Amino acid sequence: MKKYSSQKAAINFIKNNTVPILFFIICLGGVIASKLSIPYILNEIVNRLDRNLFLVLSLIIPVVAGMGLNFALVIGAMAGQIGLITIKVLNIGGITGLFLAALISIPFALLFGYGTGKILNRTKGKEMITSLILGFFAMGLYQLVFLLFVGTIIPIKNPEIVLPGGVGLKNAIDLTIIQYALDDLLSINVMGIKIPIFSLFIIGLLCLFTKFILKTKIGQDFRALGQDMHVAEVAGIDVDRTRLMAITISTLLAAWGQIIFLQNIGTLQTYSSHEQVGMFAVAAILVGGATVTRATIGNAILGTILFHTLFIVSPNAGKNLFGDPQIGEFFRSFVAYGVIALSLVLHAMQKNFDANANVESME
C-alpha cells in the first residue's frame, strides 16, 4: 500500500510539473552541448534573474484574481520607458535619475492600468486575448506619440535623442547615465560571479509584497475571484473594482520592472524594447509550472532560471551541434511561443478532464 501511494505521488508530481521537468531536461542537454563553463552560465543566470524576474513576478496577481496571463505587461513597460525618456531629456543620471524615472512612471502606469482594467472588465472570460490585442493597439499609439508628436506638440529639442529632422525620437537612446545604477549600488563578487545585492533585495521586497497582499482582505478577494467569480459576487465582493485593482497593480509593477531591465541593458530601443516583454515574461512563468489559473513566486523564479538558461546556452549548442549559432536563436524563439501554446493546451486538457470527472462523480 505504501509503495502504491509513493508511486501515485510520483505520477501526480510528474503530471503537475510536466513543463518544468521537460524544460529542465532540455536545459541540461543544452548546457552539455554548449560546452560553456559553469561559472559563465551561473554569472549569466544571476544577471538575467536581476534583469527579468521583477517583470515575471508582476504577472502573479492577475492570475490569482482569475484574469489569466497579463499580456498587457507591454503597456506597463511603455509607462516605464516614458519615465526613462524624461530623465534622459532632463539629463539626470545615477540612482537619483533611476528613482525619478520610477516616480514619473507611476501616474502613467496607473492611468494605463485603469484603462486596461476597464476594458478587461467588459471582456470577462477573454482577458488574455484582449490584453494581447490591447498591447498591439498601445504600441501603435506609443509610436504615434514618439514619432510624430515629439518635436511638434511635445517640445523636445535634444539632438542626442531626436531625429535629425527635429521630429520624432531616435530608434536607440543611450542610457549610460543610469546603466547599472541599481546593480552597482551594492554588489559582491563570489568566485567570479557578480551578485547585485541591492537589485535582488528590491526583487525580494516584491516577493514579500506579493505574499503580504495575498494574505490581506484584498488578497482573499483576489483568490475568491480566481476560484469562482459568480460565487465571489454573491458573497458581496465588488468584482469589477477588485479586478481593476489587480490589473492596475500588475501594470505599475511592469513599469518598474522595465526600468530595472533597461538600467541593466544600458540602451533603450525606443520602438522595440517593450515589444516582447509580455510574451517572454509569460513564457518564463509558464516554464516554471504556472498555469492560467495558478501562479506562485516559486513558479516565477524557477521559470526565469530555466527559460533564460535556455537563452544562454542555445546559440553555442546550435553552433556545436549544427555548425550554425543561428539555429540556436531560431530554437529559443520557437520555445518562447511553443511553451505558451503547450501550457495552454495542457491547461485546456486538464480542465476538460476535471469537468468530465465531476460529471461522472455526480452520476
N, C-alpha and C positions, 0 to 999 in steps of 0.2 A: 504493500500500500504506500509506504514511504517512497519507494523507488518510482512508483507510478506518479505520485504527487510531484516529485522533483522533475520528472520528465515533462509533465504537464506545465510546470512553471517555466521550464526552459523553452518549451514550444511557444508559450504565451509571450515570453520575453522576446524571442526572435520575431514573432508575429507583430508585436507592438513596436519593434525597433528595426524593421526591415530596412528602411532608408539609411539610418546611421551605420548599420552593420555593412551594408553594401558599399557605402562611400568610404568606410574605414578600410575595407579590402582594396578598393580602387586606389586610395591614397597610399596604402602600404606598397602596392605594386608600383605606383608612380615614383615613390621615394627610392625604391630599389633600382628602377630603370633609369632614373635621372642621374644617379651616381654623384649627387650633391652631398657635401659634408653635412653631418648632423648639426654642428654649431651654426652653419649658414642657414639651414632650414629653420632652426629654432629662433634665430635672430629675426628672420623674415616673418615668422608666425607671430612673434611678440609685436613687431612693428605693425602688422596688419590687424591684430587684435586691437591695438591702440587706435588705429585709424578707422576701423569699421564697426566695432562692437556697439558703440553708442547708437548708431543708426539701426542696427539689428534689434537692440533692446527696445527701441521706440515702437516696435510692432506689437509688443505683448498685450498692452491694454485693450486695443480694439479687438483682438482675438478673444480675450477673456470676456469682453462685452458682447460677443456674438456677432461682430461685424466683419469677421473674416480677416484676410490679409490685406493690409492697407497699402495698395499700390500707389496711392496718392502721396506717399512719402516725398515724391518728386516736388510736390507743391511746397512742402515744408523746406526742402533743400533750397528752393528758389528764394525763400524768405531769408535763409542764412546767407545766401550769395548777395542779396541786396545789402545786408549788413557789411559784408566784406568789401563790396564795391564802394560803399560810403566811406569806410575808413581809408580806402586807397585814395579816394578823392581828397579827403581831409589830411592825408599823409600822416596818419597816426599809427605807429607800429608797436612792436613788442607786446607784452602781456596786456598793457593798457588798451592797445588797439583791438586785441582779440576779445577782451571782455566788452569793449564798446560795441564791437560788431554783434556780439551776442545780445546786448541790450537793445540795439537798433532793430534786430530781427524780431524781437518779441511782439510789437504791435502788428507787424506784417503777418507773422505766423498765426497769431490769434485771429486776425481777420480772415486769413485764408482757411484756417481750420474751421472757423464758424461757418463760412460759406460752403465748405466741403461737407460739413456735418448736416447742414440744412438740406443739401441736395441728396445726401445718402439717406436721410430720414424719409424722403419721398420715394426712395427705390429700395425699400426693405426687402431683403432676400436676394438682392442683386448687387450688393455693396462692392464686391471685388471687381466685377466688370465695369461698374460705374466709376469706381475710383481710378481704374486703369485709363478709361476714356477721359476722365477729368484731368488726369496728368498730361495727356496729349494736348488737350484743349488749353491748359495752363501754359504749356511750353510755347504754344502759338502766341498767346498774349504776352508772355515774357519776351519773346523775340521782337514783337511789335514795339514794346516799350524801349528796349535797349538798342534796337537797330534804327528806329525811326524817331522816337521821342527824345532820346539823348542828343543834345546839340541843337534841338529845336524848342520843344516845350520844356525840357529839363536842361538848364544851362550848365553843362559840364564842358570846360574848355581845355582840360588837362591833355596835352598832346601825347602823354605817355600811355593813356588808356583809350583815347578817342581816335577814330579812323582819320586818315589824312584829310578827308573832305570836311571834317568837323561835325559830322552827323553819324551817330552810332558808335558803340563800343567795339574795340578790337576783339578778335577771336580769342586771344590769350592775354591775361593780365597777370603780371608778375606780383607774387605775394611774399617776396623775400622779407618784407618789413615785419611779417608776423610768422614766418616759417619757423617751426619748432619752438614757438613762443611758449606753448604749453608743455611740449615734450621735454624741453631742456630746462624747465623751471626747477625740476628736481628729478634727477635720474641717476642710476647706478650702473656699473658695468660688472657683470658676473660671468667670468670665464669667456670673455669676448662677446657676450650677449648684452646689448644695451636695453635696460628696463626703465621705461619712463614712469617713474613712481607717481608723479603728480597726475599725469593723464589717466593712469589706471585707478588712482584714487577717485577722480571725477566719475569714472565709469562705475566704480564701486558704490559711490553715492547714488547713482541712478538705480543700481540694483536694490539698494536699501530703500530708496523712494518707491520703487515698484512694489516691493514686498510690503512696505508700510501702507501704501494707498489701497492695496488689495485686502488689507485687514480692517480698513475703516468702513464706515457706513456706505460711502460711495463705492468702495471696492466690492462690498457684498451685493450692492445693486448691479455692478458690472457682471458679477458671477451669475446673479439671478437672470439677467437678460441673456447671458450666454447659454443658460440651461433651457429656458423657455420664455420667450418674450411675452406671450399671452398670459401665462401664469404670473409673471412679474407685474404686468399691467393690472391684473385683478388684485394683486397684493398691494396696490397703491403706489407703485414706483412710476415716476414720470419717465416713461420710456424715451421719448424724443429728447428730453433735456439730458438724460444720462448718456445716451448715445452721442449727443453733441459734445458733451464734456470729454468722452473717451477719444473721439477723433481730433478734438482741439488739442488735447494733451499730446497725442501722438505727433501732430503736425509741429507743435512747438519743439518737442524733443528732436524731431527730424532736422529742424533748422539748426539747432545747436550741434547735432551730430555732423551735419555737413560742414559747419565751421571747423570742428575738430579734424574732420577728414582733410579739408583743404589746407589747414595750417601745417599738416604733416606733408602734404604734396608740395606746397610752395608755389603752385601755379593754378589760376582759375581759368579753365576753358569756358569762356563766357556763355557759349550757347550749347555746350555738351556735357559739362561736368555733372549736371543733375540728371541727365537722361536715363542712366542705368541704375540710379540709386535705389529706387523701389524694387526693381527686378532682382538685383544682386542681394539686397537685404532679405527679401522674401525667400530667395533660393537658399541663402545661408541658414535661415531659421528652420526651413523645411528639412534641410540636410541633417540638422540636429535632432530631428524626430518630432517637430511640431506638426500640427495639422491646422486646418482652417477653423477648428473649434477648440483647440487646446495648444497653449504655448507657455513655456516656462523660461526662467532665466538660464537654467541648465541647457535647454534646447538652443538658446541663442549663443551661449559660449561654445558648446560643442560644435554646433553648426558652423560658426565663424571659423573655428580652428580647422575643421575638415574641409570646408569649401575653399578656404584660402590656401591650405596646404596643397590642394589640387592645382590652384593657380600658380603656386610657386614652382612645383616640380614638373608640370605638364610640358612647358617648352623644351626643357632638357630631355625629358623622357621621349618626346616626339622626335627629337634630333637623334638620340641614341638608338631608338627602335626603328625609325623610318628614314633617317638621314635628313629630316626637314623639321626644324623647330616650329614651322607654321602649322604642322599637323597638330601639335600640342595646343596651339592657340585656337584652332578650329574645335578641338575636342572640348576645351573648357568653356567655350561659348555654347556648344551643344549641351554641355552639362547644366549650365545656368538655366536654360529653358527646359531641358529634359526633366530635371528634378522637380520643377514646378508641375509639369504635366503628370509625372509619375505619382507625386504626392496627392494631387487632386483625384486621380483615378483610384488610387488605393483608398482615399477617404470616401469616395462615392461607393466603392465596393463594400467597405466596412459598414457604411450607413444602410445600404440595401440589405446586407446580411443581418444587421441588428433589427431592422424593420421586419424581416421575414421571421426571425427568431421570436419577436414579440407577438406576431400574428399566430405562430404555432403554439406558443405558450397559452394564449387566450383560448385557442380551440381545445 
